[in-house]
Amino acid sequence: MPRALFGRHFAIIGQSGSGKSWAVTSLIQHTIKAMPKTHILLLDLHGEYCWKDGQGRVHSAFPEDKVNYVDAMDLEIPYWMMTYAELVDLFIDRSDSGSSIQMAFMR
């Protein structure tokens, strides 16, 4: 039963090519069938579960009426949520001779 599984922490670990993505897909598909009103947030950093074809149409490993695809490029993250290191990477060119001064000023 999915409720018992999702009530605790768990991990799916394995070597490359061992079927981790298939296991996650199967797990989520069965969860959607068993608990149709559940909400699952899946961060798909490598496009394994949802992808766009050449015409820009979104395809998914899950039922299309159950998926709300949000492209990462459409997300906006406010600056206040970023760490100092992320802000430095975003705004300061470390190869610039004045980068240490800029970093000190930013700190």
C-alpha positions in Angstrom: 0.0 0.0 0.0 1.5 3.4 -1.0 0.4 5.1 2.2 2.6 2.9 4.3 5.6 3.5 1.9 5.2 7.3 1.7 4.8 7.6 5.5 8.5 7.0 5.9 11.7 8.0 4.3 13.1 5.7 1.6 15.6 5.8 -1.2 16.0 4.0 -4.5 19.7 3.4 -5.0 21.6 1.5 -7.7 24.2 1.6 -10.4 23.8 3.3 -13.7 21.5 1.2 -15.9 20.1 -0.8 -13.0 16.5 0.4 -13.5 16.1 3.2 -10.9 14.1 5.4 -13.3 11.9 2.5 -14.2 11.3 1.7 -10.5 10.4 5.3 -9.8 8.1 5.4 -12.8 6.4 2.2 -11.8 6.0 3.3 -8.2 4.4 6.6 -9.1 2.1 5.0 -11.7 0.9 2.5 -9.1 0.5 5.3 -6.5 -1.6 7.3 -8.9 -3.9 4.3 -9.5 -4.2 3.5 -5.8 -4.5 7.0 -4.5 -5.9 9.1 -7.4 -6.3 12.3 -5.3 -2.7 12.3 -4.1 -0.3 15.1 -5.0 3.3 14.2 -6.1 6.0 16.7 -6.8 8.7 15.2 -8.9 11.8 17.3 -9.7 13.0 15.8 -13.0 16.5 17.4 -13.5 17.5 15.1 -16.3 14.2 14.9 -18.3 13.6 11.2 -17.6 9.9 11.4 -16.8 8.7 14.3 -18.9 10.2 15.7 -22.1 9.5 17.8 -25.1 9.6 16.5 -28.7 10.9 18.4 -31.7 7.6 20.2 -32.1 7.6 21.4 -28.4 4.8 19.0 -27.3 5.3 17.6 -23.8 5.3 13.8 -23.3 5.2 12.1 -20.0 5.7 8.6 -18.4 2.5 9.3 -16.5 -1.2 9.8 -17.6 -1.4 13.2 -19.4 -4.5 14.2 -17.4 -2.6 13.8 -14.2 0.6 15.7 -15.0 1.2 19.4 -14.6 4.5 20.0 -16.4 6.5 23.1 -15.4 9.7 23.9 -17.4 12.5 24.9 -15.1 13.3 27.8 -17.4 9.8 29.2 -16.5 10.5 29.2 -12.7 11.7 32.4 -11.0 13.7 32.2 -7.8 13.9 35.4 -5.8 17.5 36.6 -4.9 16.8 36.4 -1.2 16.5 32.6 -1.5 20.0 32.2 -2.9 23.1 31.6 -0.9 26.1 34.0 -0.9 28.0 31.5 -3.1 25.2 31.3 -5.6 25.0 35.1 -5.8 28.7 35.3 -6.3 28.5 32.8 -9.1 25.7 34.7 -10.7 27.0 38.3 -10.5 30.8 38.2 -10.2 33.3 37.1 -12.8 36.1 35.4 -10.7 38.6 35.9 -13.5 38.2 39.7 -13.2 41.1 41.4 -11.3 38.6 43.2 -9.1 36.6 40.2 -8.2 37.9 39.9 -4.6 36.9 43.5 -3.9 33.5 42.9 -5.4 33.0 39.7 -3.3 34.1 41.6 -0.2 31.6 44.4 -1.0 28.9 41.9 -1.6 29.5 40.1 1.7 
